[in-house]
Amino acid sequence: MRNQFILAAIKVLEKNQPRKSMTSMEITRTALELGLLKSAGKTPERTMNAQLNQDIKRNGDKSAFEKVGRSTFKFR
């Protein structure tokens, strides 16, 4: 089961398809603004970055995400 950060990232990146890639900070800000993510933590963008990296590491080529730069991700 995917967590709220991964689900929010999927929705944000789907909505942002023409641009293709976004930083974890941009993904987090957009998710919070759209109400897709609720976080009581002080650094939700770090959590988002960690969750996206972990998803890529855990799922490899089967991950929905690809890291294209420092803290920058896009759909595969």
MMTF fields as JSON, N, C-alpha, C and O atoms, coordinates in Angstrom:
{
  "mmtfVersion": "1.0.0",
  "mmtfProducer": "UNKNOWN",
  "numBonds": 303,
  "numAtoms": 304,
  "numGroups": 76,
  "numChains": 1,
  "numModels": 1,
  "chainsPerModel": [1],
  "groupsPerChain": [76],
  "chainIdList": ["A"],
  "bondAtomList": [4, 2, 8, 6, 12, 10, 16, 14, 20, 18, 24, 22, 28, 26, 32, 30, 36, 34, 40, 38, 44, 42, 48, 46, 52, 50, 56, 54, 60, 58, 64, 62, 68, 66, 72, 70, 76, 74, 80, 78, 84, 82, 88, 86, 92, 90, 96, 94, 100, 98, 104, 102, 108, 106, 112, 110, 116, 114, 120, 118, 124, 122, 128, 126, 132, 130, 136, 134, 140, 138, 144, 142, 148, 146, 152, 150, 156, 154, 160, 158, 164, 162, 168, 166, 172, 170, 176, 174, 180, 178, 184, 182, 188, 186, 192, 190, 196, 194, 200, 198, 204, 202, 208, 206, 212, 210, 216, 214, 220, 218, 224, 222, 228, 226, 232, 230, 236, 234, 240, 238, 244, 242, 248, 246, 252, 250, 256, 254, 260, 258, 264, 262, 268, 266, 272, 270, 276, 274, 280, 278, 284, 282, 288, 286, 292, 290, 296, 294, 300, 298],
  "bondOrderList": [1, 1, 1, 1, 1, 1, 1, 1, 1, 1, 1, 1, 1, 1, 1, 1, 1, 1, 1, 1, 1, 1, 1, 1, 1, 1, 1, 1, 1, 1, 1, 1, 1, 1, 1, 1, 1, 1, 1, 1, 1, 1, 1, 1, 1, 1, 1, 1, 1, 1, 1, 1, 1, 1, 1, 1, 1, 1, 1, 1, 1, 1, 1, 1, 1, 1, 1, 1, 1, 1, 1, 1, 1, 1, 1],
  "groupList": [{"groupName": "MET", "atomNameList": ["N", "CA", "C", "O"], "elementList": ["N", "C", "C", "O"], "formalChargeList": [0, 0, 0, 0], "bondAtomList": [1, 0, 2, 1, 3, 2], "bondOrderList": [1, 1, 2], "singleLetterCode": "M", "chemCompType": "L-PEPTIDE LINKING"}, {"groupName": "ARG", "atomNameList": ["N", "CA", "C", "O"], "elementList": ["N", "C", "C", "O"], "formalChargeList": [0, 0, 0, 0], "bondAtomList": [1, 0, 2, 1, 3, 2], "bondOrderList": [1, 1, 2], "singleLetterCode": "R", "chemCompType": "L-PEPTIDE LINKING"}, {"groupName": "ASN", "atomNameList": ["N", "CA", "C", "O"], "elementList": ["N", "C", "C", "O"], "formalChargeList": [0, 0, 0, 0], "bondAtomList": [1, 0, 2, 1, 3, 2], "bondOrderList": [1, 1, 2], "singleLetterCode": "N", "chemCompType": "L-PEPTIDE LINKING"}, {"groupName": "GLN", "atomNameList": ["N", "CA", "C", "O"], "elementList": ["N", "C", "C", "O"], "formalChargeList": [0, 0, 0, 0], "bondAtomList": [1, 0, 2, 1, 3, 2], "bondOrderList": [1, 1, 2], "singleLetterCode": "Q", "chemCompType": "L-PEPTIDE LINKING"}, {"groupName": "PHE", "atomNameList": ["N", "CA", "C", "O"], "elementList": ["N", "C", "C", "O"], "formalChargeList": [0, 0, 0, 0], "bondAtomList": [1, 0, 2, 1, 3, 2], "bondOrderList": [1, 1, 2], "singleLetterCode": "F", "chemCompType": "L-PEPTIDE LINKING"}, {"groupName": "ILE", "atomNameList": ["N", "CA", "C", "O"], "elementList": ["N", "C", "C", "O"], "formalChargeList": [0, 0, 0, 0], "bondAtomList": [1, 0, 2, 1, 3, 2], "bondOrderList": [1, 1, 2], "singleLetterCode": "I", "chemCompType": "L-PEPTIDE LINKING"}, {"groupName": "LEU", "atomNameList": ["N", "CA", "C", "O"], "elementList": ["N", "C", "C", "O"], "formalChargeList": [0, 0, 0, 0], "bondAtomList": [1, 0, 2, 1, 3, 2], "bondOrderList": [1, 1, 2], "singleLetterCode": "L", "chemCompType": "L-PEPTIDE LINKING"}, {"groupName": "ALA", "atomNameList": ["N", "CA", "C", "O"], "elementList": ["N", "C", "C", "O"], "formalChargeList": [0, 0, 0, 0], "bondAtomList": [1, 0, 2, 1, 3, 2], "bondOrderList": [1, 1, 2], "singleLetterCode": "A", "chemCompType": "L-PEPTIDE LINKING"}, {"groupName": "LYS", "atomNameList": ["N", "CA", "C", "O"], "elementList": ["N", "C", "C", "O"], "formalChargeList": [0, 0, 0, 0], "bondAtomList": [1, 0, 2, 1, 3, 2], "bondOrderList": [1, 1, 2], "singleLetterCode": "K", "chemCompType": "L-PEPTIDE LINKING"}, {"groupName": "VAL", "atomNameList": ["N", "CA", "C", "O"], "elementList": ["N", "C", "C", "O"], "formalChargeList": [0, 0, 0, 0], "bondAtomList": [1, 0, 2, 1, 3, 2], "bondOrderList": [1, 1, 2], "singleLetterCode": "V", "chemCompType": "L-PEPTIDE LINKING"}, {"groupName": "GLU", "atomNameList": ["N", "CA", "C", "O"], "elementList": ["N", "C", "C", "O"], "formalChargeList": [0, 0, 0, 0], "bondAtomList": [1, 0, 2, 1, 3, 2], "bondOrderList": [1, 1, 2], "singleLetterCode": "E", "chemCompType": "L-PEPTIDE LINKING"}, {"groupName": "PRO", "atomNameList": ["N", "CA", "C", "O"], "elementList": ["N", "C", "C", "O"], "formalChargeList": [0, 0, 0, 0], "bondAtomList": [1, 0, 2, 1, 3, 2], "bondOrderList": [1, 1, 2], "singleLetterCode": "P", "chemCompType": "L-PEPTIDE LINKING"}, {"groupName": "SER", "atomNameList": ["N", "CA", "C", "O"], "elementList": ["N", "C", "C", "O"], "formalChargeList": [0, 0, 0, 0], "bondAtomList": [1, 0, 2, 1, 3, 2], "bondOrderList": [1, 1, 2], "singleLetterCode": "S", "chemCompType": "L-PEPTIDE LINKING"}, {"groupName": "THR", "atomNameList": ["N", "CA", "C", "O"], "elementList": ["N", "C", "C", "O"], "formalChargeList": [0, 0, 0, 0], "bondAtomList": [1, 0, 2, 1, 3, 2], "bondOrderList": [1, 1, 2], "singleLetterCode": "T", "chemCompType": "L-PEPTIDE LINKING"}, {"groupName": "GLY", "atomNameList": ["N", "CA", "C", "O"], "elementList": ["N", "C", "C", "O"], "formalChargeList": [0, 0, 0, 0], "bondAtomList": [1, 0, 2, 1, 3, 2], "bondOrderList": [1, 1, 2], "singleLetterCode": "G", "chemCompType": "PEPTIDE LINKING"}, {"groupName": "ASP", "atomNameList": ["N", "CA", "C", "O"], "elementList": ["N", "C", "C", "O"], "formalChargeList": [0, 0, 0, 0], "bondAtomList": [1, 0, 2, 1, 3, 2], "bondOrderList": [1, 1, 2], "singleLetterCode": "D", "chemCompType": "L-PEPTIDE LINKING"}],
  "groupTypeList": [0, 1, 2, 3, 4, 5, 6, 7, 7, 5, 8, 9, 6, 10, 8, 2, 3, 11, 1, 8, 12, 0, 13, 12, 0, 10, 5, 13, 1, 13, 7, 6, 10, 6, 14, 6, 6, 8, 12, 7, 14, 8, 13, 11, 10, 1, 13, 0, 2, 7, 3, 6, 2, 3, 15, 5, 8, 1, 2, 14, 15, 8, 12, 7, 4, 10, 8, 9, 14, 1, 12, 13, 4, 8, 4, 1],
  "groupIdList": [1, 2, 3, 4, 5, 6, 7, 8, 9, 10, 11, 12, 13, 14, 15, 16, 17, 18, 19, 20, 21, 22, 23, 24, 25, 26, 27, 28, 29, 30, 31, 32, 33, 34, 35, 36, 37, 38, 39, 40, 41, 42, 43, 44, 45, 46, 47, 48, 49, 50, 51, 52, 53, 54, 55, 56, 57, 58, 59, 60, 61, 62, 63, 64, 65, 66, 67, 68, 69, 70, 71, 72, 73, 74, 75, 76],
  "secStructList": [7, 7, 7, 2, 2, 2, 2, 2, 2, 2, 2, 2, 2, 2, 2, 6, 6, 6, 6, 7, 3, 3, 3, 2, 2, 2, 2, 2, 2, 2, 2, 2, 2, 6, 6, 1, 7, 7, 7, 7, 1, 1, 7, 2, 2, 2, 2, 2, 2, 2, 2, 2, 2, 2, 2, 2, 2, 2, 2, 4, 4, 4, 1, 1, 3, 3, 3, 3, 3, 6, 6, 3, 3, 3, 3, 7],
  "xCoordList": [0.841, 0.0, 0.882, 1.845, 0.571, 1.371, 0.925, -0.252, 1.881, 1.557, 1.054, 1.055, 0.627, 0.025, 1.002, 0.575, 2.285, 3.263, 3.391, 3.436, 3.45, 3.565, 2.3, 2.376, 1.14, -0.125, -0.255, -0.716, 0.144, 0.094, 1.052, 0.703, 2.251, 3.232, 2.708, 2.901, 2.053, 1.48, 0.462, 0.496, -0.434, -1.471, -0.869, -1.29, 0.112, 0.741, 1.48, 1.351, 2.245, 3.0, 2.069, 2.361, 0.953, -0.023, -0.593, -0.748, -0.903, -1.484, -0.47, -0.853, 0.809, 1.882, 2.589, 3.729, 1.949, 2.581, 3.318, 4.418, 2.797, 3.551, 4.951, 5.88, 5.093, 6.401, 7.29, 8.515, 6.697, 7.354, 8.055, 7.651, 9.083, 9.797, 9.585, 9.342, 9.687, 9.528, 10.459, 10.804, 10.854, 11.642, 10.701, 9.491, 11.261, 10.435, 9.792, 8.695, 10.456, 9.876, 8.655, 7.629, 8.762, 7.632, 6.464, 5.306, 6.777, 5.728, 5.008, 3.779, 5.775, 5.2, 4.343, 3.215, 4.855, 4.095, 2.783, 1.737, 2.84, 1.636, 0.641, -0.557, 1.132, 0.261, -0.411, -1.598, 0.33, -0.245, -1.288, -2.357, -0.986, -1.914, -3.209, -4.281, -3.12, -4.287, -5.04, -6.094, -4.491, -5.125, -4.945, -5.695, -3.95, -3.678, -2.823, -2.731, -2.206, -1.263, -1.484, -1.632, -1.502, -1.574, -0.365, -0.138, 0.404, 1.621, 1.78, 1.734, 1.967, 2.19, 3.68, 4.07, 4.508, 5.948, 6.487, 5.817, 7.703, 8.34, 8.969, 9.147, 9.303, 9.984, 9.326, 9.936, 8.091, 7.421, 8.122, 8.021, 8.834, 9.55, 10.686, 11.0, 11.298, 12.334, 11.718, 12.287, 10.543, 9.841, 9.455, 9.612, 8.948, 8.579, 9.793, 9.708, 10.918, 12.145, 12.555, 12.9, 12.517, 12.906, 11.957, 12.396, 10.66, 9.683, 9.84, 9.741, 10.082, 10.276, 11.555, 11.556, 12.634, 13.881, 13.715, 14.227, 12.996, 12.776, 11.925, 12.187, 10.917, 10.077, 10.909, 10.744, 11.793, 12.665, 13.619, 13.821, 14.2, 15.139, 14.443, 14.976, 13.254, 12.518, 11.979, 12.015, 11.48, 10.79, 11.601, 11.19, 12.745, 13.601, 12.856, 12.191, 12.967, 12.329, 10.808, 10.131, 10.266, 8.812, 8.235, 7.017, 9.108, 8.648, 7.975, 8.354, 6.985, 6.311, 7.182, 6.886, 8.268, 9.095, 10.501, 11.02, 11.089, 12.486, 13.156, 12.617, 14.327, 15.085, 15.903, 16.686, 15.715, 16.384, 17.398, 18.055, 17.525, 18.468, 18.381, 17.64, 19.129, 19.114, 17.716, 17.231, 17.084, 15.724, 14.719, 13.739, 14.949, 14.062, 13.58, 14.367, 12.252, 11.637, 10.647, 10.139, 10.387, 9.353, 8.775, 9.296, 7.682, 7.114, 8.024, 8.689, 8.056, 8.814, 8.208, 8.723],
  "yCoordList": [-1.188, 0.0, 1.246, 1.322, 2.195, 3.421, 4.42, 4.497, 5.175, 6.16, 7.465, 7.638, 8.375, 9.628, 10.486, 11.209, 10.431, 11.231, 10.726, 11.521, 9.418, 8.831, 9.106, 9.491, 8.909, 9.16, 10.627, 10.934, 11.524, 12.957, 13.283, 14.054, 12.708, 12.965, 12.494, 13.168, 11.348, 10.837, 11.831, 12.161, 12.306, 13.245, 14.563, 15.106, 15.074, 16.346, 16.199, 17.054, 15.134, 14.944, 14.68, 15.107, 13.982, 13.778, 15.112, 15.36, 15.965, 17.281, 18.188, 19.114, 17.924, 18.776, 18.162, 18.526, 17.261, 16.533, 17.384, 16.996, 18.496, 19.235, 19.637, 19.702, 19.902, 20.298, 19.09, 19.195, 17.98, 16.685, 16.492, 15.599, 17.271, 17.013, 18.155, 19.303, 17.788, 18.772, 18.384, 17.214, 19.362, 19.064, 18.555, 18.775, 17.884, 17.388, 18.548, 18.398, 19.693, 20.87, 21.367, 21.693, 21.427, 21.856, 20.881, 21.29, 19.6, 18.575, 18.739, 18.712, 18.909, 19.04, 20.288, 20.219, 21.421, 22.68, 22.572, 22.993, 22.011, 21.867, 20.929, 21.212, 19.819, 18.853, 19.483, 19.258, 20.263, 20.942, 21.976, 22.067, 22.749, 23.768, 23.151, 23.73, 21.987, 21.318, 20.479, 19.914, 20.406, 19.612, 18.12, 17.329, 17.721, 16.3, 15.697, 14.477, 16.553, 16.115, 16.937, 18.158, 16.242, 16.913, 16.457, 15.26, 17.414, 17.077, 18.006, 19.229, 17.411, 18.189, 18.403, 19.139, 17.758, 17.864, 19.217, 19.977, 19.497, 20.773, 20.767, 21.824, 19.589, 19.514, 18.464, 17.44, 18.715, 17.718, 17.513, 16.439, 18.534, 18.364, 17.356, 16.657, 17.269, 16.248, 14.861, 13.892, 14.78, 13.497, 13.07, 11.903, 14.007, 13.702, 13.196, 12.181, 13.888, 13.477, 12.073, 11.241, 11.814, 10.494, 9.406, 8.316, 9.7, 8.704, 8.395, 7.238, 9.409, 9.186, 8.391, 7.464, 8.749, 7.998, 6.553, 5.632, 6.364, 5.016, 4.191, 3.005, 4.81, 4.108, 3.653, 2.534, 4.518, 4.168, 3.045, 2.103, 3.146, 2.127, 0.777, -0.261, 0.799, -0.421, -1.084, -2.308, -0.279, -0.826, -0.812, -1.41, -0.139, -0.097, 0.404, 1.438, -0.33, 0.067, 0.014, 0.563, -0.64, -0.724, 0.468, 0.603, 1.333, 2.544, 3.466, 3.5, 4.204, 5.177, 6.4, 7.221, 6.521, 7.726, 7.452, 6.34, 8.496, 8.459, 9.708, 10.81, 9.529, 10.672, 11.222, 10.5, 12.51, 13.107, 14.173, 14.758, 14.421, 15.402, 15.429, 14.653, 16.311, 16.407, 16.802, 17.893, 15.909, 16.116, 16.463, 17.159, 15.987, 16.258, 14.94, 14.032, 14.86, 13.608, 13.832, 14.935, 12.75, 12.755, 11.348, 10.411, 11.227, 9.903, 9.137, 9.724, 7.86, 6.968, 6.888, 6.177],
  "zCoordList": [0.0, 0.0, 0.0, 0.763, -0.824, -0.91, 0.149, 0.498, 0.645, 1.678, 1.068, -0.151, 1.932, 1.454, 0.655, -0.245, 0.951, 0.207, -1.23, -2.169, -1.397, -2.736, -3.542, -4.709, -2.921, -3.615, -4.016, -5.115, -3.135, -3.443, -4.585, -5.479, -4.566, -5.628, -6.978, -7.99, -7.0, -8.252, -8.805, -9.991, -7.959, -8.414, -8.89, -9.911, -8.155, -8.538, -9.865, -10.742, -10.018, -11.26, -12.445, -13.562, -12.217, -13.291, -13.748, -14.944, -12.781, -13.076, -13.777, -14.491, -13.575, -14.077, -15.293, -15.581, -15.992, -17.092, -18.123, -18.515, -18.58, -19.607, -19.148, -19.953, -17.867, -17.347, -17.106, -17.161, -16.848, -16.669, -15.332, -14.587, -14.975, -13.719, -12.725, -13.098, -11.438, -10.366, -9.22, -9.058, -8.442, -7.246, -6.159, -6.219, -5.18, -4.079, -3.322, -2.784, -3.275, -2.617, -3.398, -2.8, -4.722, -5.55, -5.444, -5.351, -5.46, -5.334, -3.997, -3.941, -2.929, -1.591, -1.478, -0.99, -1.917, -1.843, -2.602, -2.108, -3.797, -4.612, -3.941, -3.904, -3.415, -2.734, -1.522, -1.285, -0.761, 0.409, -0.027, 0.577, -1.065, -1.565, -2.083, -1.908, -2.716, -3.279, -2.244, -2.538, -1.039, 0.01, -0.172, 0.4, -0.968, -1.195, -0.096, 0.036, 0.683, 1.704, 2.958, 2.911, 4.068, 5.359, 6.147, 6.32, 6.62, 7.342, 8.526, 8.389, 9.686, 10.894, 11.132, 12.038, 10.317, 10.487, 10.051, 9.352, 10.474, 10.143, 8.752, 8.146, 8.251, 6.956, 6.052, 5.747, 5.628, 4.782, 3.443, 2.851, 2.961, 1.687, 1.818, 0.855, 2.979, 3.202, 3.26, 2.758, 3.88, 3.928, 2.525, 2.166, 1.724, 0.339, -0.427, -1.12, -0.312, -0.999, -0.575, -1.414, 0.716, 1.241, 0.742, 0.375, 0.727, 0.28, -1.209, -1.615, -2.013, -3.448, -3.708, -4.517, -3.031, -3.178, -2.73, -3.366, -1.63, -1.107, -2.079, -2.278, -2.677, -3.643, -4.844, -5.33, -5.316, -6.442, -6.053, -6.819, -4.873, -4.419, -4.232, -4.623, -3.635, -3.342, -4.61, -4.735, -5.549, -6.714, -8.004, -8.998, -7.998, -9.183, -10.405, -10.352, -11.512, -12.769, -12.701, -13.57, -11.681, -11.532, -10.773, -10.66, -10.253, -9.572, -10.585, -11.755, -10.128, -10.996, -11.232, -12.1, -10.45, -10.479, -10.994, -10.901, -11.534, -11.956, -11.402, -11.504, -10.819, -10.315, -11.476, -12.092, -11.771, -12.925, -12.532, -13.393, -11.249, -10.743, -9.233, -8.63, -8.633, -7.176, -6.703, -7.005, -5.966, -5.436, -6.52, -6.255, -7.739, -8.866, -9.462, -9.731, -9.66, -10.068, -11.204, -11.406, -11.94, -12.974, -13.039, -12.435, -13.79, -14.043, -14.974, -15.828, -14.814, -15.685, -17.045, -17.908]
}
